[in-house]
Amino acid sequence: MSESVITKKAIADGFKYVMEKKPFEKITIADITDCCGLNRQTFYYHFQDKYELLNWILYTDVIMPFSDGLTIDNWSDKLLNILNTIKDNNKFYANAFNTSHGEEFRQYLFDEVTGVICEIIDQITVGHTIDPDNRQFIAEFFSYGISGTVTKWVTTGMKLSPEATAVYIKNLINDYKAFAVERYISEGGS
């Protein structure tokens, strides 16, 4: 792991710690740097502001582990791992989703999940041509479902276990992905 990544992780850990104690809007860069023992210049060398740091954490904790090596066969296991990560950092993620920046945070999650779903669609439709607009529509449909479910799960206190939440999402997607592909192919997709 590079020194830059180690420093970013230290900043992120400090931010997570502070965010368990203070609302996002009240956190200053000084709060973060004091917590992790770094100076402001080091923070600004790695991140433009706390919003960029928040998105970096979402990407490194949630999006990258989900999308890295993603296949049709392992997506539900990866989803469960992500839900466990969020649950393990529940105060941080609840605060992140409930901030005034929360809508941008949710949009970022939606956009990233849409990209991952596009990759899954590409794997499912190997050997067939799919209209790019149809592909995007299907990806966004499932992304709204997944990111919306995760958002609601986080913002309502994570009452269901990560396992139960993952099973609900897995069952819905497995039922509908086969239906959607079969229907598309039967209606003239080639």
N, C-alpha and C positions, 0 to 999 in steps of 0.2 A: 504494500500500500504506500502510495506516495506521501511525502510530507504535507503536500497541499490537502490531500484527502483527509489525513489525520487531523490537520488543523480545522478543516470544515466540520468533521465529526465532533471535535471538541466544542466548537461554537454551537453546533446543533444540540449537543447534550446539555450545554449550559442554557440554551434557549428553552429546551423542553423542561428543564428543572424550574426555571423562572416562570414559565407559562403554567405550571401546576399551582403556582402561588398567586399570580397576578393575571388579570385579564390582558389579552393581546394588546388592546389599545393603550394600556398604561405602561407597557414594557418599553424601556429605552435601550438604546445600543449599550449605554453604560451598564445597565442591569445585566445584560448578556455577557459583556466582556469582563465585568467584575466577577461574575459567577464562574467563568471558565479560566480566569487568570491571564487573559490576553488584553492587548490594548486596542483602542478604537481603530487605529491605522490597520492593524491585522484584520479586524473585522471587515473594514471597507476594502481591503485588498481582495477578499474572497467573496463578499456579498455587497450588492448595491444598498440594500436596506433590509429590514426585517421581513418584508413581504417576499423578497427574493429568497431569503433564508427559509421561510415557511414553505414555499413551493419546492425548494431543493430537498427539504425533509420529506415532503410528500412523495417526490420523485424517487428518492433513495430508499425510503422505508416501504413504500407501497407500490409504485408503478414499476420501477426497475426489477424488484424481485418477482413481480407478477409476470412481466413480459419477457424476462430473460429465460430463454430456453422453453418458451411457452409452446405447448402442443395441444391438440384436441384431447389427448389422453390425460394430460396433467393439469389442465386449467383449474379444475375444481379443487385439487390439492393445493395449488398455488393460492387460490382464493381463500381457502381456510387458513393458510399461513399468514396471509395479509390481515384477515380479520383478527387472528390471534395477536399479531403485532399491534394493531389498533387497540385491542382490548388491553394489552399489556401497558399501553401508553394512553389509557382512557382519558385522563384529565387533560393531557395535551391535545388530543384529537377533538374532544368535546369543546375545548376552548377555541381551537382552530376553526371548527365548523360553525361556531356560534359568534364569531367576530363580525364586525362590520365588513371585514375583508372576506368573510365566509362565502359570499356569492362568487367572488373571483376564485377562491379556493375550490369551491364545488365545480365551477366551470372548467378549471384546470383538470380536476379529476375526471370530469365528463369527457373532455377532449382527449386525454390520455387513454381512457378506457375505450373510447371510440377507435383509436388507432390500434389498440390490441385486438378488439373485435374484428376489425378489418383483416388483421393477420389471420385470425381464426377462420373467417369467411374464405380467405384465399386458400387455406389448407383444405377446407371442406369442398371447395369447388374446383380442385385441381382437375384439369382436363376439360373444363367447361368454361365458356366465356360468360361473364356476368356483366351486365350493364353497370357502369360506374355509379350512376345515380341510384340504382337498386341496391348496390353494395353499400353505399353510404347511408341510405335510408335504413337498411337492416341493421347496420352497425350502430347507428344513432338510436334506433329503437331499443336494442339490447343494452346500449350504454346508459340510456335513461333509466332502464330497469335496474341495472346493477349499481350505478352510481347513486341513483335515487334511494335504493334500498339501503345501501351502505350509509348514506347521509342520514336517512331517517333513523337507522339503527344507532348511529353515533349520537345524534341530537336528542334522542328520546331515552338516553341512558343505557344503551346496550343491554336491554332486559333479556333478550334471547341470547343464548350462548353463541359463540362464533360457529360452533358445529351446526346448530339448528339453522342459523342464518345461511350458512353455506349450503346446507341441504335444500332449503327452499329455492335458492337461486339456481343450484345445480339441476334440480328437478324441472324447473320451468325452462331453463335453457336447453336441456337435453330433449325435452318433449318438443320444443318449438324449432330447434335447429334442423332436425330431421324433416319436420313438416315443411319448413320454409324452403329448404333445398329441393325436396321432392316436388313441391308445388312449382317452384321456379323452373325446374327442368321439364316438368310436364306441360308447362305453359309456353314452351318454346325456347327456353335458354339452351344454349348449345355449348 
